[in-house]
Amino acid sequence: MKDFHCCATCEHFRAVKKAEGMQYVCSRLGYETKPAYKFNCWSPKAHVQELINKNNKGQAGS
């Protein structure tokens, strides 16, 4: 999971294009954030959860 855990892979991450540039916000916390930041409230997007599950299955067979 450590390979996937960051704001950009969270279901609450929002990228908003503004005249002065991109703004990244956590819709759950209401904070401005950056794609690489990590918070303990992380909830992975569905496709990220699938990758985590696939990765964990591959490690279990090792």
N, CA, C and O atoms as a CHARMM CRD file, in Angstrom:
* protein
*
  248
    1    1 MET  N      0.82700  -1.19000   0.00000 PROA 1      0.00000
    2    1 MET  CA     0.00000   0.00000   0.00000 PROA 1      0.00000
    3    1 MET  C      0.86800   1.24800   0.00000 PROA 1      0.00000
    4    1 MET  O      0.45200   2.28500  -0.51700 PROA 1      0.00000
    5    2 LYS  N      2.06300   1.16800   0.56900 PROA 2      0.00000
    6    2 LYS  CA     2.91400   2.35600   0.65200 PROA 2      0.00000
    7    2 LYS  C      3.26600   2.90500  -0.73500 PROA 2      0.00000
    8    2 LYS  O      3.54600   4.09600  -0.87700 PROA 2      0.00000
    9    3 ASP  N      3.25400   2.04400  -1.75200 PROA 3      0.00000
   10    3 ASP  CA     3.55700   2.50100  -3.11000 PROA 3      0.00000
   11    3 ASP  C      2.42100   3.31900  -3.70900 PROA 3      0.00000
   12    3 ASP  O      2.63600   4.06900  -4.66100 PROA 3      0.00000
   13    4 PHE  N      1.22500   3.18400  -3.16800 PROA 4      0.00000
   14    4 PHE  CA     0.04400   3.83200  -3.72500 PROA 4      0.00000
   15    4 PHE  C     -0.46000   4.99500  -2.88200 PROA 4      0.00000
   16    4 PHE  O     -1.17200   5.85900  -3.39600 PROA 4      0.00000
   17    5 HSD  N     -0.10600   5.03900  -1.59100 PROA 5      0.00000
   18    5 HSD  CA    -0.68100   6.00300  -0.65400 PROA 5      0.00000
   19    5 HSD  C     -0.16600   7.42300  -0.88900 PROA 5      0.00000
   20    5 HSD  O      0.97000   7.75100  -0.54600 PROA 5      0.00000
   21    6 CYS  N     -1.02100   8.25500  -1.47800 PROA 6      0.00000
   22    6 CYS  CA    -0.76300   9.68700  -1.61700 PROA 6      0.00000
   23    6 CYS  C     -2.08000  10.35500  -1.99400 PROA 6      0.00000
   24    6 CYS  O     -3.01400   9.68600  -2.43600 PROA 6      0.00000
   25    7 CYS  N     -2.15600  11.65100  -1.82200 PROA 7      0.00000
   26    7 CYS  CA    -3.40600  12.37000  -2.08300 PROA 7      0.00000
   27    7 CYS  C     -3.93000  12.16100  -3.50700 PROA 7      0.00000
   28    7 CYS  O     -5.13900  12.04100  -3.70300 PROA 7      0.00000
   29    8 ALA  N     -3.06000  12.11700  -4.47700 PROA 8      0.00000
   30    8 ALA  CA    -3.49300  12.00200  -5.87600 PROA 8      0.00000
   31    8 ALA  C     -4.25300  10.71200  -6.15100 PROA 8      0.00000
   32    8 ALA  O     -5.00300  10.64600  -7.12500 PROA 8      0.00000
   33    9 THR  N     -4.08100   9.67800  -5.31800 PROA 9      0.00000
   34    9 THR  CA    -4.78100   8.41200  -5.52400 PROA 9      0.00000
   35    9 THR  C     -6.00500   8.26600  -4.62900 PROA 9      0.00000
   36    9 THR  O     -6.63500   7.20900  -4.61300 PROA 9      0.00000
   37   10 CYS  N     -6.34800   9.31200  -3.88300 PROA 10     0.00000
   38   10 CYS  CA    -7.48700   9.28400  -2.96100 PROA 10     0.00000
   39   10 CYS  C     -8.76800   9.72300  -3.66200 PROA 10     0.00000
   40   10 CYS  O     -8.74300  10.59200  -4.53400 PROA 10     0.00000
   41   11 GLU  N     -9.88600   9.11400  -3.27400 PROA 11     0.00000
   42   11 GLU  CA   -11.17100   9.46200  -3.86600 PROA 11     0.00000
   43   11 GLU  C    -11.61100  10.88700  -3.53800 PROA 11     0.00000
   44   11 GLU  O    -12.52100  11.40900  -4.18300 PROA 11     0.00000
   45   12 HSD  N    -10.99100  11.51900  -2.56000 PROA 12     0.00000
   46   12 HSD  CA   -11.37000  12.87700  -2.15700 PROA 12     0.00000
   47   12 HSD  C    -10.47900  13.96300  -2.77100 PROA 12     0.00000
   48   12 HSD  O    -10.69700  15.15200  -2.54100 PROA 12     0.00000
   49   13 PHE  N     -9.48700  13.55300  -3.54200 PROA 13     0.00000
   50   13 PHE  CA    -8.56300  14.49600  -4.18000 PROA 13     0.00000
   51   13 PHE  C     -9.23400  15.17800  -5.36000 PROA 13     0.00000
   52   13 PHE  O     -9.81600  14.51400  -6.21800 PROA 13     0.00000
   53   14 ARG  N     -9.15500  16.49600  -5.40500 PROA 14     0.00000
   54   14 ARG  CA    -9.72900  17.28000  -6.50000 PROA 14     0.00000
   55   14 ARG  C     -8.66300  18.21500  -7.06900 PROA 14     0.00000
   56   14 ARG  O     -7.93300  18.87400  -6.32900 PROA 14     0.00000
   57   15 ALA  N     -8.59000  18.25700  -8.38500 PROA 15     0.00000
   58   15 ALA  CA    -7.69200  19.17400  -9.09200 PROA 15     0.00000
   59   15 ALA  C     -8.56400  20.20500  -9.79300 PROA 15     0.00000
   60   15 ALA  O     -9.43700  19.85700 -10.58900 PROA 15     0.00000
   61   16 VAL  N     -8.32100  21.47600  -9.49100 PROA 16     0.00000
   62   16 VAL  CA    -9.12100  22.55900 -10.04700 PROA 16     0.00000
   63   16 VAL  C     -8.20400  23.48400 -10.84000 PROA 16     0.00000
   64   16 VAL  O     -7.23200  24.01700 -10.30500 PROA 16     0.00000
   65   17 LYS  N     -8.52200  23.66800 -12.11900 PROA 17     0.00000
   66   17 LYS  CA    -7.71500  24.55200 -12.96400 PROA 17     0.00000
   67   17 LYS  C     -8.20300  25.98700 -12.77800 PROA 17     0.00000
   68   17 LYS  O     -9.37900  26.28500 -12.98800 PROA 17     0.00000
   69   18 LYS  N     -7.29500  26.86300 -12.38600 PROA 18     0.00000
   70   18 LYS  CA    -7.60700  28.27700 -12.18600 PROA 18     0.00000
   71   18 LYS  C     -6.68600  29.10900 -13.06700 PROA 18     0.00000
   72   18 LYS  O     -5.69100  28.60800 -13.59100 PROA 18     0.00000
   73   19 ALA  N     -7.02400  30.37900 -13.22300 PROA 19     0.00000
   74   19 ALA  CA    -6.22500  31.27400 -14.06500 PROA 19     0.00000
   75   19 ALA  C     -4.76700  31.33300 -13.59700 PROA 19     0.00000
   76   19 ALA  O     -3.85500  31.43300 -14.41700 PROA 19     0.00000
   77   20 GLU  N     -4.55100  31.27100 -12.28500 PROA 20     0.00000
   78   20 GLU  CA    -3.19200  31.36000 -11.73800 PROA 20     0.00000
   79   20 GLU  C     -2.49500  30.00600 -11.66100 PROA 20     0.00000
   80   20 GLU  O     -1.35600  29.93000 -11.20000 PROA 20     0.00000
   81   21 GLY  N     -3.15000  28.94400 -12.09800 PROA 21     0.00000
   82   21 GLY  CA    -2.54500  27.61500 -12.11400 PROA 21     0.00000
   83   21 GLY  C     -3.44900  26.59700 -11.44800 PROA 21     0.00000
   84   21 GLY  O     -4.58000  26.90300 -11.06900 PROA 21     0.00000
   85   22 MET  N     -2.94200  25.39300 -11.31200 PROA 22     0.00000
   86   22 MET  CA    -3.71900  24.30700 -10.71400 PROA 22     0.00000
   87   22 MET  C     -3.80000  24.46600  -9.20000 PROA 22     0.00000
   88   22 MET  O     -2.84700  24.89100  -8.54600 PROA 22     0.00000
   89   23 GLN  N     -4.95900  24.11300  -8.66800 PROA 23     0.00000
   90   23 GLN  CA    -5.15700  24.07300  -7.22300 PROA 23     0.00000
   91   23 GLN  C     -5.60800  22.66200  -6.88100 PROA 23     0.00000
   92   23 GLN  O     -6.50500  22.11900  -7.52600 PROA 23     0.00000
   93   24 TYR  N     -4.99200  22.07100  -5.87300 PROA 24     0.00000
   94   24 TYR  CA    -5.30900  20.71500  -5.44700 PROA 24     0.00000
   95   24 TYR  C     -5.93000  20.78200  -4.06200 PROA 24     0.00000
   96   24 TYR  O     -5.38600  21.41300  -3.15700 PROA 24     0.00000
   97   25 VAL  N     -7.07300  20.12800  -3.90400 PROA 25     0.00000
   98   25 VAL  CA    -7.84600  20.23600  -2.67100 PROA 25     0.00000
   99   25 VAL  C     -8.32000  18.85400  -2.23000 PROA 25     0.00000
  100   25 VAL  O     -8.64600  18.00800  -3.06400 PROA 25     0.00000
  101   26 CYS  N     -8.35600  18.63000  -0.93300 PROA 26     0.00000
  102   26 CYS  CA    -8.99500  17.44800  -0.37200 PROA 26     0.00000
  103   26 CYS  C    -10.43700  17.83700  -0.07600 PROA 26     0.00000
  104   26 CYS  O    -10.68900  18.70300   0.76300 PROA 26     0.00000
  105   27 SER  N    -11.38100  17.20300  -0.76000 PROA 27     0.00000
  106   27 SER  CA   -12.78500  17.55200  -0.56300 PROA 27     0.00000
  107   27 SER  C    -13.30200  17.07700   0.79100 PROA 27     0.00000
  108   27 SER  O    -14.29000  17.61600   1.28800 PROA 27     0.00000
  109   28 ARG  N    -12.66700  16.09200   1.39300 PROA 28     0.00000
  110   28 ARG  CA   -13.07700  15.61600   2.71800 PROA 28     0.00000
  111   28 ARG  C    -12.61900  16.57900   3.80000 PROA 28     0.00000
  112   28 ARG  O    -13.40700  16.98100   4.65500 PROA 28     0.00000
  113   29 LEU  N    -11.34700  16.94800   3.76100 PROA 29     0.00000
  114   29 LEU  CA   -10.78700  17.80500   4.80300 PROA 29     0.00000
  115   29 LEU  C    -10.98700  19.29500   4.53700 PROA 29     0.00000
  116   29 LEU  O    -10.99800  20.10700   5.46200 PROA 29     0.00000
  117   30 GLY  N    -11.14500  19.64200   3.25600 PROA 30     0.00000
  118   30 GLY  CA   -11.28100  21.04200   2.90000 PROA 30     0.00000
  119   30 GLY  C     -9.94800  21.77800   2.83400 PROA 30     0.00000
  120   30 GLY  O     -9.91900  23.00700   2.77300 PROA 30     0.00000
  121   31 TYR  N     -8.85100  21.03900   2.84600 PROA 31     0.00000
  122   31 TYR  CA    -7.51400  21.62200   2.80100 PROA 31     0.00000
  123   31 TYR  C     -6.98700  21.67900   1.38400 PROA 31     0.00000
  124   31 TYR  O     -7.31600  20.83500   0.55000 PROA 31     0.00000
  125   32 GLU  N     -6.16200  22.68900   1.11700 PROA 32     0.00000
  126   32 GLU  CA    -5.37800  22.66600  -0.10600 PROA 32     0.00000
  127   32 GLU  C     -4.26300  21.65900   0.14200 PROA 32     0.00000
  128   32 GLU  O     -3.72100  21.59000   1.24500 PROA 32     0.00000
  129   33 THR  N     -3.92600  20.89300  -0.86000 PROA 33     0.00000
  130   33 THR  CA    -2.94400  19.82400  -0.70100 PROA 33     0.00000
  131   33 THR  C     -2.04700  19.76100  -1.93100 PROA 33     0.00000
  132   33 THR  O     -2.14200  20.61500  -2.81300 PROA 33     0.00000
  133   34 LYS  N     -1.20700  18.79100  -1.99300 PROA 34     0.00000
  134   34 LYS  CA    -0.35900  18.51300  -3.15600 PROA 34     0.00000
  135   34 LYS  C     -0.54300  17.03500  -3.49900 PROA 34     0.00000
  136   34 LYS  O     -0.85100  16.23700  -2.61400 PROA 34     0.00000
  137   35 PRO  N     -0.36000  16.65700  -4.75900 PROA 35     0.00000
  138   35 PRO  CA    -0.57700  15.26100  -5.15300 PROA 35     0.00000
  139   35 PRO  C      0.24200  14.24900  -4.34600 PROA 35     0.00000
  140   35 PRO  O     -0.24000  13.14400  -4.10000 PROA 35     0.00000
  141   36 ALA  N      1.44800  14.58800  -3.93200 PROA 36     0.00000
  142   36 ALA  CA     2.31800  13.63600  -3.23700 PROA 36     0.00000
  143   36 ALA  C      2.13900  13.63500  -1.71700 PROA 36     0.00000
  144   36 ALA  O      2.75300  12.81100  -1.03900 PROA 36     0.00000
  145   37 TYR  N      1.32600  14.52200  -1.16900 PROA 37     0.00000
  146   37 TYR  CA     1.10800  14.55100   0.28200 PROA 37     0.00000
  147   37 TYR  C      0.39600  13.28600   0.73300 PROA 37     0.00000
  148   37 TYR  O     -0.24900  12.60800  -0.06800 PROA 37     0.00000
  149   38 LYS  N      0.51400  12.96900   2.02500 PROA 38     0.00000
  150   38 LYS  CA    -0.13000  11.79400   2.60200 PROA 38     0.00000
  151   38 LYS  C     -0.83400  12.18700   3.89800 PROA 38     0.00000
  152   38 LYS  O     -0.25500  12.86100   4.75000 PROA 38     0.00000
  153   39 PHE  N     -2.08300  11.76100   4.03500 PROA 39     0.00000
  154   39 PHE  CA    -2.83900  11.96000   5.26100 PROA 39     0.00000
  155   39 PHE  C     -3.36500  10.60700   5.72000 PROA 39     0.00000
  156   39 PHE  O     -3.52600   9.69800   4.90600 PROA 39     0.00000
  157   40 ASN  N     -3.63300  10.46500   7.00400 PROA 40     0.00000
  158   40 ASN  CA    -4.11100   9.19400   7.55500 PROA 40     0.00000
  159   40 ASN  C     -5.53500   8.85400   7.14000 PROA 40     0.00000
  160   40 ASN  O     -5.96300   7.71300   7.31300 PROA 40     0.00000
  161   41 CYS  N     -6.27400   9.80700   6.60100 PROA 41     0.00000
  162   41 CYS  CA    -7.67300   9.56400   6.22200 PROA 41     0.00000
  163   41 CYS  C     -7.80600   9.06200   4.78700 PROA 41     0.00000
  164   41 CYS  O     -8.91400   9.04100   4.24900 PROA 41     0.00000
  165   42 TRP  N     -6.72500   8.66500   4.16800 PROA 42     0.00000
  166   42 TRP  CA    -6.67800   8.25300   2.76800 PROA 42     0.00000
  167   42 TRP  C     -7.65900   7.14100   2.44700 PROA 42     0.00000
  168   42 TRP  O     -7.68900   6.11400   3.12500 PROA 42     0.00000
  169   43 SER  N     -8.46800   7.34900   1.40400 PROA 43     0.00000
  170   43 SER  CA    -9.38900   6.34000   0.87200 PROA 43     0.00000
  171   43 SER  C     -9.07300   6.17800  -0.61200 PROA 43     0.00000
  172   43 SER  O     -9.38200   7.06900  -1.40300 PROA 43     0.00000
  173   44 PRO  N     -8.46600   5.06200  -1.00400 PROA 44     0.00000
  174   44 PRO  CA    -8.02400   4.91700  -2.39000 PROA 44     0.00000
  175   44 PRO  C     -9.18900   4.88600  -3.37900 PROA 44     0.00000
  176   44 PRO  O    -10.26900   4.37700  -3.07800 PROA 44     0.00000
  177   45 LYS  N     -8.94300   5.43900  -4.55900 PROA 45     0.00000
  178   45 LYS  CA    -9.90900   5.35300  -5.65400 PROA 45     0.00000
  179   45 LYS  C    -10.07400   3.88400  -6.02200 PROA 45     0.00000
  180   45 LYS  O     -9.19700   3.06900  -5.73600 PROA 45     0.00000
  181   46 ALA  N    -11.20000   3.54100  -6.66000 PROA 46     0.00000
  182   46 ALA  CA   -11.51300   2.14000  -6.97000 PROA 46     0.00000
  183   46 ALA  C    -10.40800   1.46100  -7.77300 PROA 46     0.00000
  184   46 ALA  O    -10.02400   0.33400  -7.46000 PROA 46     0.00000
  185   47 HSD  N     -9.89400   2.12900  -8.80500 PROA 47     0.00000
  186   47 HSD  CA    -8.86300   1.47900  -9.63200 PROA 47     0.00000
  187   47 HSD  C     -7.55200   1.31300  -8.85800 PROA 47     0.00000
  188   47 HSD  O     -6.78400   0.39200  -9.13700 PROA 47     0.00000
  189   48 VAL  N     -7.29400   2.18300  -7.90100 PROA 48     0.00000
  190   48 VAL  CA    -6.09600   2.05500  -7.06400 PROA 48     0.00000
  191   48 VAL  C     -6.27300   0.88700  -6.10400 PROA 48     0.00000
  192   48 VAL  O     -5.32900   0.13000  -5.87700 PROA 48     0.00000
  193   49 GLN  N     -7.46900   0.72800  -5.53600 PROA 49     0.00000
  194   49 GLN  CA    -7.73900  -0.39900  -4.63900 PROA 49     0.00000
  195   49 GLN  C     -7.56300  -1.72000  -5.37500 PROA 49     0.00000
  196   49 GLN  O     -7.04800  -2.68500  -4.81000 PROA 49     0.00000
  197   50 GLU  N     -7.99000  -1.76700  -6.63700 PROA 50     0.00000
  198   50 GLU  CA    -7.80000  -2.97900  -7.44400 PROA 50     0.00000
  199   50 GLU  C     -6.31800  -3.28300  -7.63000 PROA 50     0.00000
  200   50 GLU  O     -5.90800  -4.44100  -7.55300 PROA 50     0.00000
  201   51 LEU  N     -5.51300  -2.25200  -7.87500 PROA 51     0.00000
  202   51 LEU  CA    -4.06700  -2.44800  -8.01900 PROA 51     0.00000
  203   51 LEU  C     -3.44100  -2.94200  -6.72000 PROA 51     0.00000
  204   51 LEU  O     -2.56200  -3.80400  -6.73800 PROA 51     0.00000
  205   52 ILE  N     -3.89300  -2.39700  -5.59600 PROA 52     0.00000
  206   52 ILE  CA    -3.38900  -2.82700  -4.29000 PROA 52     0.00000
  207   52 ILE  C     -3.72400  -4.29700  -4.06700 PROA 52     0.00000
  208   52 ILE  O     -2.87000  -5.07900  -3.65000 PROA 52     0.00000
  209   53 ASN  N     -4.97300  -4.66800  -4.34700 PROA 53     0.00000
  210   53 ASN  CA    -5.40500  -6.06100  -4.18000 PROA 53     0.00000
  211   53 ASN  C     -4.59500  -7.00000  -5.06600 PROA 53     0.00000
  212   53 ASN  O     -4.17300  -8.07000  -4.62600 PROA 53     0.00000
  213   54 LYS  N     -4.38100  -6.59600  -6.31300 PROA 54     0.00000
  214   54 LYS  CA    -3.60100  -7.40600  -7.24600 PROA 54     0.00000
  215   54 LYS  C     -2.16100  -7.55400  -6.76100 PROA 54     0.00000
  216   54 LYS  O     -1.58700  -8.64100  -6.83100 PROA 54     0.00000
  217   55 ASN  N     -1.58300  -6.46600  -6.27200 PROA 55     0.00000
  218   55 ASN  CA    -0.23000  -6.46500  -5.76700 PROA 55     0.00000
  219   55 ASN  C     -0.11000  -7.36600  -4.52900 PROA 55     0.00000
  220   55 ASN  O      0.86000  -8.11200  -4.39000 PROA 55     0.00000
  221   56 ASN  N     -1.10500  -7.29000  -3.63300 PROA 56     0.00000
  222   56 ASN  CA    -1.08200  -8.12000  -2.42300 PROA 56     0.00000
  223   56 ASN  C     -1.21200  -9.60400  -2.76400 PROA 56     0.00000
  224   56 ASN  O     -0.57300 -10.43400  -2.11700 PROA 56     0.00000
  225   57 LYS  N     -2.02000  -9.95800  -3.76400 PROA 57     0.00000
  226   57 LYS  CA    -2.15100 -11.35600  -4.17300 PROA 57     0.00000
  227   57 LYS  C     -0.83200 -11.87000  -4.74000 PROA 57     0.00000
  228   57 LYS  O     -0.44500 -13.01100  -4.48800 PROA 57     0.00000
  229   58 GLY  N     -0.14700 -11.02900  -5.50400 PROA 58     0.00000
  230   58 GLY  CA     1.13300 -11.41200  -6.07900 PROA 58     0.00000
  231   58 GLY  C      2.18900 -11.64100  -5.02200 PROA 58     0.00000
  232   58 GLY  O      3.04200 -12.51400  -5.17600 PROA 58     0.00000
  233   59 GLN  N      2.14600 -10.86800  -3.94600 PROA 59     0.00000
  234   59 GLN  CA     3.10300 -11.02200  -2.85500 PROA 59     0.00000
  235   59 GLN  C      2.81000 -12.24500  -2.00300 PROA 59     0.00000
  236   59 GLN  O      3.72200 -12.86100  -1.45000 PROA 59     0.00000
  237   60 ALA  N      1.52400 -12.59700  -1.89800 PROA 60     0.00000
  238   60 ALA  CA     1.13700 -13.75200  -1.09300 PROA 60     0.00000
  239   60 ALA  C      1.65700 -15.05700  -1.70600 PROA 60     0.00000
  240   60 ALA  O      1.94700 -16.01400  -0.98700 PROA 60     0.00000
  241   61 GLY  N      1.77200 -15.08800  -3.03600 PROA 61     0.00000
  242   61 GLY  CA     2.23800 -16.27800  -3.71100 PROA 61     0.00000
  243   61 GLY  C      3.74900 -16.41800  -3.74500 PROA 61     0.00000
  244   61 GLY  O      4.26400 -17.42300  -4.23400 PROA 61     0.00000
  245   62 SER  N      4.46100 -15.43400  -3.23800 PROA 62     0.00000
  246   62 SER  CA     5.93100 -15.47700  -3.26500 PROA 62     0.00000
  247   62 SER  C      6.52700 -16.38100  -2.23400 PROA 62     0.00000
  248   62 SER  O      7.75000 -16.50400  -2.15300 PROA 62     0.00000
